[in-house]
Amino acid sequence: MADQSYLSIYAKSFNWAGFFLPKQTYLKCSVLYDFCRVADNIADSDEAIEIKKIKFLDFKNNFNNQKFDDPIIKNMWQLINEFNIPLKVVHDLLDGINSDIQKNIKLNKKKDLLLYSYRVAGTVGLMMAKILRVNKKSSLKSAIDLGIAMQLTNISRDVVEDLNFGRSYINLNFEEIKSTIELSESYYENSFYSIKQIPFTFRFAILVVRRVYRKIGYKILKKQNLENYKKSGKIYVSNIEKIIETLLSIFDLIKISLISKNDDNIEHNHDLINEVINLNERI
């Protein structure tokens, strides 16, 4: 899933934005991150595929059987019970990570790309929204959109790196990279107005992480062609750029507080995902 890179850059972006969260809420979010990281590390280890499959199945079984001698699993179950997180969402996440435990991966359809992005990241967005006390269904759908958008950004950034690991989520040509970023934009847009449903004390942190992650896509587009894209190496948002995006998030906070528009009439691009996974059962 470009998983290590997704989680590492997500952690960097969220840790930056987490400065604006109440400490206890940040710690709850960290429990979710730790659970994802442990599962993810199994999929991305250098061990043989067969060994990884066994270890991942053990981890999944331990989770399902509530083996509380493992603090990661114990803390995750506490989170599930406290915030009423549907088990189907956790299983979707595990299915997504498990799909990366194979020698070669090739996604050929937009549907497969969106399904994968929902499983490995849309689920995280949904669970994070639950932790942030979001209850409105349309807003929870938009939280899924933010997770999908971030994953599409990540996939667009790591095409070369992923190919080195036998993972081809999109093809290595700049037009497809560009179109994937453009696809992510629709999901970023859908995520904006739902942030108004997040309690005010949490709102600014999400606006910051949304801006910082979205900035990666803008930087990729500036490369303009595949040669420049390859030469650039890992594209990231510098601390100075994070400061700028944080300041710009103040204007987002003002805008979202003043406007009357909400997310009730947003057309969520979930049709392809719903052909396989009923999202209404997850929210």
C-alpha positions in Angstrom: 0.0 0.0 0.0 3.1 2.0 -0.2 2.2 1.3 3.4 5.3 2.2 5.2 5.4 5.5 3.3 1.7 6.1 3.8 1.9 5.6 7.6 5.2 7.4 8.0 4.1 10.5 6.1 0.6 10.3 7.7 2.3 10.1 11.1 4.5 13.2 10.2 1.5 15.2 9.0 -0.7 14.1 11.9 1.9 14.7 14.5 2.3 18.2 13.1 -1.5 18.7 13.2 -1.8 16.8 16.5 -0.2 19.8 18.2 -3.6 21.4 17.9 -5.5 18.5 19.4 -6.3 18.1 23.1 -3.7 15.6 24.6 -6.2 12.9 25.4 -7.7 13.0 21.9 -4.3 12.8 20.4 -3.5 9.8 22.5 -6.7 8.0 21.4 -5.7 8.7 17.7 -2.2 7.3 18.5 -3.8 4.0 19.6 -5.4 3.7 16.2 -2.1 4.5 14.5 -0.2 2.0 16.5 -2.7 -0.8 15.6 -2.3 0.1 11.9 1.5 0.3 12.2 1.8 -3.2 13.7 -0.4 -4.8 11.1 1.3 -2.8 8.4 4.8 -3.8 9.5 4.0 -7.4 9.0 2.9 -6.8 5.4 6.0 -4.7 4.6 8.7 -6.8 6.3 11.5 -8.4 4.3 10.4 -11.9 5.3 9.1 -14.5 2.9 5.5 -14.1 1.7 4.5 -17.4 3.4 5.9 -16.2 6.7 4.2 -12.9 6.4 0.8 -14.6 5.6 1.1 -16.7 8.8 2.1 -13.8 11.0 -0.7 -11.6 9.6 -3.3 -14.4 10.1 -2.1 -14.8 13.7 -2.4 -11.1 14.3 -5.9 -11.0 12.8 -7.0 -14.1 14.8 -5.5 -12.5 18.0 -7.5 -9.4 17.3 -10.8 -11.3 16.6 -10.3 -13.4 19.7 -9.5 -10.4 21.8 -6.1 -11.5 23.0 -5.6 -8.8 25.6 -2.1 -9.9 26.6 -1.1 -7.9 23.5 -1.5 -4.2 24.6 -1.9 -3.1 20.9 -4.9 -5.3 20.6 -6.3 -4.5 24.0 -6.1 -0.7 23.4 -7.7 -1.1 20.0 -10.6 -3.0 21.4 -11.0 -0.3 24.1 -11.2 2.3 21.3 -13.7 0.2 19.4 -16.0 0.0 22.4 -15.6 3.6 23.5 -16.3 5.1 20.2 -18.7 2.5 18.7 -16.4 1.7 15.8 -18.0 -1.0 13.6 -16.0 -4.2 13.4 -16.6 -4.3 9.7 -14.5 -1.2 9.2 -11.6 -2.8 11.1 -11.9 -5.9 9.0 -11.9 -3.8 5.8 -8.6 -2.3 7.0 -7.1 -5.7 7.7 -8.3 -7.0 4.3 -6.6 -4.0 2.6 -3.3 -4.6 4.3 -3.5 -8.3 3.7 -4.0 -7.7 0.0 -0.4 -6.3 -0.1 1.0 -9.6 1.1 1.7 -11.1 -2.3 4.7 -11.2 -4.6 3.3 -8.9 -7.3 0.4 -6.5 -7.2 -1.2 -5.0 -10.3 -4.3 -2.8 -10.1 -5.9 -2.3 -13.6 -9.2 -0.6 -12.9 -10.3 2.6 -11.2 -12.7 0.4 -9.1 -9.8 -1.6 -7.7 -7.8 1.5 -6.9 -10.7 3.1 -5.0 -11.5 -0.1 -3.2 -7.9 -0.5 -2.1 -7.8 3.2 -1.1 -10.9 2.8 1.0 -9.7 -0.3 2.7 -6.2 1.0 3.7 -7.0 4.6 4.3 -10.8 5.5 4.0 -11.3 3.2 6.9 -8.7 5.1 9.0 -10.5 8.4 8.1 -13.8 6.9 9.2 -12.4 5.6 12.5 -10.6 8.9 13.2 -13.9 10.7 12.7 -15.5 8.4 15.2 -12.8 9.3 17.7 -13.4 13.0 17.0 -17.0 12.5 17.9 -18.5 12.9 14.4 -21.9 11.2 14.2 -23.6 12.6 11.2 -23.7 10.0 8.4 -22.9 12.4 5.5 -20.0 13.7 7.5 -18.7 10.2 8.2 -18.8 9.6 4.4 -16.8 12.7 3.9 -14.2 11.4 6.4 -13.9 8.3 4.3 -13.3 10.7 1.3 -10.4 12.4 3.1 -8.7 9.1 3.8 -9.2 8.0 0.2 -7.8 11.4 -1.0 -4.7 11.0 1.1 -4.1 7.5 -0.1 -4.4 8.5 -3.7 -1.9 11.3 -3.0 0.4 8.7 -1.5 0.1 6.3 -4.4 0.8 9.2 -6.9 3.9 10.1 -5.0 5.4 6.6 -4.6 5.0 5.0 -8.0 8.7 4.3 -8.5 9.2 3.1 -5.0 6.2 0.8 -5.1 7.3 -0.8 -8.4 10.6 -1.7 -6.7 8.5 -3.7 -4.2 6.5 -5.4 -7.0 3.5 -3.1 -6.4 1.8 -1.4 -9.3 -1.2 0.5 -8.1 -1.1 2.9 -11.1 1.2 2.9 -14.2 4.4 4.7 -14.3 3.5 7.5 -16.7 2.9 11.1 -15.8 -0.5 11.4 -17.3 -1.8 8.6 -15.0 0.0 10.1 -12.0 -1.6 13.4 -12.9 -5.1 11.9 -13.3 -4.8 10.1 -10.0 -4.0 13.4 -8.3 -7.0 15.0 -10.1 -9.1 12.1 -8.8 -7.9 12.8 -5.3 -9.0 16.4 -5.6 -12.7 15.5 -5.8 -12.3 13.6 -2.6 -10.4 16.4 -0.9 -13.2 18.8 -1.9 -15.9 16.4 -0.5 -14.1 16.3 2.8 -14.1 20.1 3.5 -17.6 21.0 4.6 -17.9 17.9 6.8 -15.2 19.3 9.0 -17.8 21.7 10.3 -19.4 18.7 12.0 -16.2 18.1 14.0 -16.3 19.6 17.5 -14.5 23.0 17.3 -11.6 21.9 19.5 -10.6 19.3 17.0 -11.5 21.1 13.8 -8.3 23.1 13.2 -6.1 20.0 13.4 -8.0 18.2 10.6 -7.9 21.3 8.4 -4.1 21.4 8.9 -3.5 17.7 8.1 -5.8 18.0 5.0 -3.9 21.0 3.7 -0.4 19.5 4.4 -1.2 16.2 2.7 -2.9 17.9 -0.3 0.2 20.0 -0.8 2.1 16.9 -1.9 -0.1 16.5 -4.9 0.3 20.1 -5.9 4.1 19.6 -5.7 3.9 16.5 -7.9 1.9 18.4 -10.6 4.6 21.0 -10.7 7.1 18.4 -12.0 5.2 18.5 -15.3 6.7 15.3 -16.8 7.9 11.9 -15.8 11.6 12.8 -16.1 11.3 15.6 -13.5 9.1 13.3 -11.4 11.7 10.6 -11.3 14.6 13.0 -10.6 12.8 14.6 -7.6 12.9 11.5 -5.5 10.7 11.4 -2.4 8.4 14.5 -2.6 7.5 15.8 0.9 6.3 19.0 2.5 9.1 20.9 4.3 8.6 22.4 7.8 8.5 25.9 6.3 5.8 24.7 3.9 3.9 23.1 6.8 4.0 26.5 8.6 2.6 28.2 5.6 -0.2 25.6 5.2 -0.9 25.8 8.9 -1.4 29.6 8.6 -3.6 29.1 5.5 -5.7 26.7 7.6 -6.7 29.6 9.8 -8.5 31.0 6.8 -10.2 27.6 6.2 -11.3 27.6 9.8 -12.8 31.1 9.4 -14.5 30.2 6.1 -16.0 27.0 7.4 -17.3 28.8 10.5 -19.0 31.6 8.5 -20.6 29.7 5.6 -24.0 28.1 5.9 -23.3 25.4 3.4 -23.0 21.9 4.8 -22.3 18.4 3.4 -25.9 17.2 3.1 -26.1 17.5 -0.7 -22.6 16.3 -1.5 -22.5 13.7 -4.3 -20.0 11.1 -2.8 -18.1 9.2 -5.4 -18.7 5.8 -3.7 -20.7 4.0 -6.4 -17.8 1.7 -7.4 -16.9 0.9 -3.8 -20.5 0.2 -3.0 -20.6 -2.5 -5.7 -18.4 -4.5 -3.4 -18.7 -2.9 0.1 -21.9 -1.4 1.5 -20.5 1.7 3.1 -23.9 2.4 4.7 -23.3 -0.6 6.9 -20.0 0.9 8.1 -21.3 4.3 9.3 
